[in-house]
């Protein structure tokens, strides 16, 4: 059965919602609530703009109509965390991660374009103040690995190593002292980056960003999926935005007050 233009955009809305709220569960729930708000007539799909802009606009408008009661607790902790400087981070994610223009973000958020630019600048300044971490890269394509290494170094982070296989990734991880993993999914010897990350997370509590040429295969909503996902080929700003969001939520959840909220 042919998919409508709106339905085709749902995988990308799920990706955005997960990155925005910091978990698959919270993000997917917000997407479901958005669709329910549209069905119930609480939010309209704007037919004067593109399907993608219209869907993301409905997502943000539906935040004013979220149901209370049983569904609310699943989002409460993440929403309190994301309320910190939320405006700049939302504008930055929409432009840097999702590739919307300032004019499109203005439509989505119902704010002037110059306000979008101000929010993006504020987010960039906040990212520049962020505490640096050490990064483990799991990637078998050396050109991409070098690009990632150069990028994360430019952002002020340190690369502890590059692993082209699952076994090498686990070996590097055992040396410890890293705070973020960037992982490809298909590795050089036929092993899986997902399996490598699973092994690593058994011993280390760190955020993970997956990188793949086929993000739609991991955004079906039918099984556990990555919270943070970057599509190949990637843009530097996309990586920057996703790293900032992953570290933001991980740091916030690691604080004692965050644990009390949750």
Secondary structure, 3 states (H helix, E strand, C coil): CCCCHHHHCHHHHHHHHHHHHCCHHHHHHHHHHHHHHHHCCCCCCCCCCCHHHHHHHHHHHHHHHCCCCCCCHHHHHHHHHHCCCHHHHHHHHHHHHCCCCHHHHHHHHCCCHHHHHHHHHHHHHHHHCCCCCEEEEECCCHHHHHHHHHHHHHCCCEEEEEECCHHHHHHHHHCCCCCEEEEECECCCCCEHHHHHHHHHCCCCCEEEEEECCHHHHCCCCCCCCCCEEECCCCHHHHHHHHHHHHHHHHHHHCHHHHHHC
